Amino acid sequence: MANLFGRKWTREELLSHVGDIQQIGGVRRFALAEGRQAGVEVAQFRTGTGFNFDVILSRALDISTAEYRGQPLAWRSSTGDAAPWYYEPEGQGWLRSFSGGLLATCGLRNIGPACVDEGEALGQHGRIGNLPAEHIWVDGAWDGDEYVMWAQGKIRETTVFGENLLLTRRVSTRLGETRVWIDDVVENEGADPSPFMLLYHINLGFPVVADGAELLKPPGDVVPRDADAEDGKELFASFHAPTAGYREKVYWHYPEPDTYGYVTAAIVNRRHNNGQGLGVYIRYKKEQLPYLVEWKMMGERTYVVGLEPANALVEGRARERERGTLQYLAPGEAKRFRVEIGVLPDLEAIEDLARKLR
């Protein structure tokens, strides 16, 4: 049953009060109309709880704007939701269309910096997040007393004489929920084995990220990526006000999974709204995504913390090959992934998660 307005409702009870479920929540599809965003197709989700988010159908079904009761959850960059034809694959050109948002998918053949691997030039964070979906299905339907909403489609990364990787994605939520699920299948439909790298770039921003906010995570090793991260590494879990000239710090986390094999981590702001509290958590299977990357960027305007589950470290494919840890997908092989992103709406929810992680 949908948990709304302080109680649980059956399907018939809710429908007796409205002529259209969109009065309470739902999903609808539209296109943006201005500037570099013109022509970008969007699926807008409203769950009835105040948890709303936009899925960008034109770009890998990633999630851009997200909010809870009018409070933004995700960091947004100055680029906006640029259409995929503005993608610049060379070098760091990925940054010219990196809009931030609640989820930016990276891969499928490189994550991390641009590099050259076995003669192949690879741009930063790969192509998949700038490819439009096909065979899109945006809809909602009753499943008993639950109203389920989804956007699903297929995103293909391919070339003649080379890779043919297919990402089938379903983004879904339910009426009365404060969380969203991303269910992915990546399959190699090519004739040859293909390198495979995948990262879920989850970008949290103000007011979740603010002076006094902190990272909650399970026990496990934390490794600074470089000298910048080594400086002040003991403060990896704490965040401060925006700072001019800040240099990003990146940490590799190796969190211990729970009894069921899941890792849960969160950015929480206990001080938010005079102590009411606000946070966002992620949850995923450790065996599917063995690494958790923390991107700590406390700069002015670029003020964001990334929580990024991945199947590789974020140093580029050439470095992954050097380490002997580069993953491959064999022809016909498919791998499944599920990531859950949810809201911690108040201090009680934050403290409950903190106790579980301890």
C-alpha positions in Angstrom: 0.0 0.0 0.0 1.1 3.6 -0.6 2.3 5.3 2.5 1.0 8.9 2.0 -0.2 11.8 4.2 0.4 10.0 7.5 -1.3 6.6 6.7 -1.3 3.7 4.3 -3.9 3.6 1.4 -5.2 0.8 -0.7 -5.7 1.3 -4.5 -9.4 1.7 -4.2 -9.2 4.1 -1.3 -6.9 6.4 -3.3 -8.8 6.2 -6.6 -12.0 7.0 -4.9 -10.6 10.5 -4.1 -9.2 11.5 -7.5 -10.0 11.4 -11.1 -6.4 11.0 -12.2 -3.5 9.5 -10.2 -1.4 12.4 -11.5 -3.2 14.5 -8.9 -1.1 12.7 -6.3 2.0 11.5 -8.2 3.1 9.7 -11.4 5.5 9.9 -14.3 5.1 12.0 -17.5 7.3 12.6 -20.5 8.3 15.9 -22.1 11.1 17.6 -24.1 13.3 20.6 -23.1 13.2 23.5 -25.5 16.0 26.0 -25.1 19.7 26.3 -25.8 22.0 23.2 -25.6 19.1 21.4 -23.8 16.7 21.8 -26.7 15.4 18.4 -27.8 16.5 16.5 -24.6 13.7 14.2 -23.6 12.9 13.8 -19.9 10.7 11.6 -17.7 9.6 13.4 -14.6 8.7 11.3 -11.6 6.6 12.4 -8.6 6.0 9.9 -5.7 3.5 12.0 -3.7 5.9 12.2 -0.8 7.8 15.2 -2.1 10.5 13.0 -3.6 10.7 14.1 -7.2 13.3 13.5 -9.9 14.0 13.7 -13.6 15.3 10.9 -15.8 17.1 12.1 -19.0 16.0 9.7 -21.7 18.3 11.3 -24.2 21.3 10.5 -22.0 21.5 6.9 -20.8 18.4 7.3 -18.6 20.6 9.1 -16.0 19.0 11.1 -13.2 19.5 14.9 -13.2 17.4 17.1 -10.9 16.2 15.5 -7.6 14.5 17.0 -4.6 12.6 16.2 -1.4 9.9 18.6 -0.3 11.5 21.4 -2.3 14.9 20.7 -0.9 17.5 19.9 -3.6 19.5 16.7 -3.2 21.9 16.6 -6.1 24.6 19.0 -7.2 24.1 20.6 -10.6 26.9 21.9 -12.8 26.8 25.0 -15.1 26.6 22.8 -18.3 22.9 21.9 -17.8 21.4 18.8 -19.4 23.2 19.3 -22.7 21.9 17.2 -25.6 24.1 14.2 -26.5 25.2 15.7 -29.8 27.3 18.3 -27.9 29.4 15.5 -26.3 33.2 16.0 -26.8 34.9 12.6 -26.5 38.5 13.8 -26.7 40.5 14.2 -23.5 38.6 15.9 -20.8 35.8 17.0 -23.2 33.4 14.9 -21.0 33.4 17.8 -18.5 31.8 20.2 -21.0 28.5 18.2 -20.8 28.8 16.8 -17.2 25.7 18.2 -15.6 26.2 16.5 -12.3 22.8 15.3 -11.2 21.8 12.5 -8.9 23.3 9.9 -11.3 25.7 10.2 -14.2 26.8 6.8 -15.6 30.4 6.3 -16.6 31.9 3.6 -18.8 31.4 1.2 -20.4 35.0 0.9 -21.7 36.7 3.5 -19.6 36.2 5.2 -16.2 38.6 7.8 -14.8 40.9 10.1 -16.8 41.5 10.0 -20.5 44.2 7.6 -21.5 45.6 5.5 -24.4 45.2 1.8 -23.9 46.7 -0.6 -26.5 46.6 2.1 -29.1 43.0 3.1 -28.4 42.4 6.7 -27.3 39.8 6.8 -24.5 38.1 10.0 -23.3 37.4 10.8 -19.7 34.7 8.5 -18.1 33.7 7.0 -21.4 30.8 7.4 -23.8 27.8 5.7 -22.2 26.4 8.7 -20.3 26.2 10.7 -23.5 24.3 8.2 -25.6 20.6 8.3 -26.0 18.3 5.4 -25.1 16.2 3.5 -27.6 13.1 1.3 -27.2 12.0 3.6 -24.4 9.0 2.7 -22.2 7.8 5.3 -19.7 4.7 4.3 -17.7 3.0 3.6 -14.4 0.6 0.8 -13.4 -1.0 -0.7 -10.3 0.5 -3.9 -8.9 -2.1 -4.8 -6.3 -2.2 -1.9 -3.9 1.2 -0.5 -5.1 1.4 2.0 -7.9 4.7 1.5 -9.7 6.4 4.0 -12.1 9.3 3.4 -14.4 11.4 4.5 -17.3 13.3 1.8 -19.2 15.3 1.6 -22.4 18.4 0.3 -24.1 21.6 2.2 -24.6 24.1 0.7 -27.1 27.9 1.5 -27.2 29.2 0.2 -30.4 31.4 0.7 -33.5 32.1 -1.1 -36.7 35.0 -3.6 -36.3 34.9 -3.1 -32.5 32.8 -3.3 -29.4 29.0 -3.9 -29.2 27.9 -3.4 -25.6 24.3 -3.1 -24.7 23.0 -1.5 -21.4 19.4 -2.3 -20.6 18.2 0.0 -17.9 15.1 0.4 -15.8 14.7 3.3 -13.4 11.7 2.8 -11.1 10.0 4.0 -7.9 6.5 3.7 -6.3 3.9 6.0 -5.1 4.6 6.8 -1.4 8.3 6.1 -1.7 11.4 8.2 -1.0 13.8 6.1 -3.0 14.6 5.1 -6.5 16.0 1.9 -8.0 18.4 1.6 -11.0 18.4 -1.9 -12.5 20.9 -2.5 -15.2 22.0 -5.4 -17.4 25.2 -5.0 -19.5 25.7 -7.5 -22.3 28.4 -8.0 -24.8 26.6 -8.5 -28.2 29.9 -8.4 -30.1 32.0 -11.2 -31.5 35.1 -10.5 -29.3 35.8 -10.1 -25.5 35.5 -6.4 -24.5 37.0 -4.5 -21.6 34.3 -3.5 -19.2 34.4 -0.6 -16.7 31.3 0.8 -15.0 30.9 3.6 -12.4 27.7 5.1 -10.9 28.6 8.8 -10.4 26.1 9.9 -7.7 26.6 13.6 -7.1 25.2 15.1 -3.8 25.1 18.8 -3.2 23.8 21.6 -1.0 22.0 21.6 1.4 22.7 17.9 1.9 26.4 18.8 1.5 27.1 21.8 3.8 29.4 22.8 6.7 29.2 20.1 9.3 27.8 17.4 7.0 29.5 14.0 7.1 29.9 10.6 5.4 28.4 7.5 7.0 29.7 4.2 5.8 30.5 0.7 7.1 33.9 -0.2 8.5 36.6 -0.8 5.9 39.9 0.5 4.6 40.2 4.0 3.1 43.0 4.8 0.6 43.8 8.3 -0.6 44.2 8.4 -4.4 47.1 10.9 -4.5 49.1 13.5 -2.5 46.1 15.9 -2.6 43.9 13.3 -0.9 46.7 12.3 1.5 46.8 15.8 2.9 44.0 15.9 5.4 43.0 12.2 4.9 41.8 11.9 8.5 39.0 14.3 7.6 37.7 12.3 4.6 34.3 11.8 6.3 33.7 15.5 7.2 32.8 18.4 5.0 33.1 22.2 5.4 31.9 25.4 3.7 32.9 26.2 0.1 36.5 27.1 -0.3 38.1 29.1 -3.1 40.9 27.3 -4.9 40.1 23.9 -3.3 41.7 20.9 -5.0 39.6 17.8 -5.3 40.3 14.8 -3.0 39.5 11.3 -4.0 39.4 8.3 -1.8 39.1 4.6 -2.5 36.8 2.8 0.0 36.7 -0.9 0.7 33.6 -1.1 2.9 32.5 -4.3 4.6 29.1 -5.6 3.3 26.2 -6.5 5.6 24.9 -10.0 6.3 23.1 -9.9 2.9 26.1 -8.7 0.9 24.9 -5.1 0.6 26.9 -1.9 1.2 25.0 1.2 2.5 26.7 4.6 2.6 25.2 8.1 3.1 26.0 11.8 3.2 24.0 13.4 6.1 23.6 16.9 7.4 22.3 16.7 11.0 22.3 20.6 11.3 20.0 21.1 8.3 16.9 23.2 8.9 17.7 24.0 12.6 18.5 20.4 13.4 15.7 18.7 11.5 18.4 16.8 9.4 18.6 15.7 5.8 20.6 13.0 4.1 20.8 10.8 1.0 21.9 7.1 1.1 23.0 4.6 -1.5 22.8 0.8 -1.3 24.2 -1.8 -3.7 25.7 -5.3 -3.8 29.4 -5.5 -2.9 30.0 -8.5 -5.3 28.6 -6.4 -8.2 30.5 -3.2 -7.4 33.5 -3.9 -5.2 34.8 -0.3 -5.0 33.3 2.8 -3.5 34.9 6.0 -4.7 34.5 9.3 -2.7 34.9 12.5 -4.7 35.3 15.3 -2.2 35.1 18.7 -4.0 34.6 21.6 -1.6 35.2 24.4 -4.2 33.1 27.4 -4.6 30.2 26.6 -7.0 31.8 23.2 -7.7 30.6 22.1 -4.2 29.8 18.4 -4.3 30.5 15.0 -2.8 30.3 12.0 -5.2 29.5 8.6 -3.8 30.5 6.3 -6.7 30.1 2.5 -6.6 32.3 1.0 -9.3 33.7 -2.3 -10.7 37.2 -0.7 -11.0 39.3 2.1 -9.6 39.0 5.4 -11.3 42.4 5.8 -12.9 41.7 5.0 -16.5 41.7 1.7 -18.4 45.5 1.7 -19.1 46.3 1.8 -15.4 43.7 -0.9 -14.7 45.3 -3.1 -17.3 48.8 -2.5 -15.8 47.5 -3.7 -12.4 46.1 -6.9 -14.0 42.6 -6.1 -12.7 40.8 -5.0 -15.9 37.5 -6.8 -16.3 36.2 -8.2 -19.5 32.8 -9.3 -20.9 33.0 -12.4 -23.1 30.8 -12.5 -26.2 27.2 -13.2 -25.1 28.1 -12.6 -21.4 25.8 -10.3 -19.4 26.2 -8.8 -15.9 23.4 -7.4 -13.7 23.6 -4.4 -11.3 21.2 -2.8 -8.9 21.7 0.5 -7.1 19.2 2.1 -4.7 19.2 5.8 -3.9 17.0 7.1 -1.1 16.3 10.1 1.2 17.0 10.2 4.9 14.2 12.8 5.6 15.1 13.7 9.2 17.4 13.2 12.2 15.6 10.1 13.3 16.3 8.4 10.0 19.9 9.5 10.0 20.5 8.2 13.6 18.8 4.9 12.7 21.2 4.4 9.8 24.2 5.4 11.8 23.4 2.8 14.5 23.0 0.1 11.9 26.4 1.0 10.3 28.1 1.0 13.7 
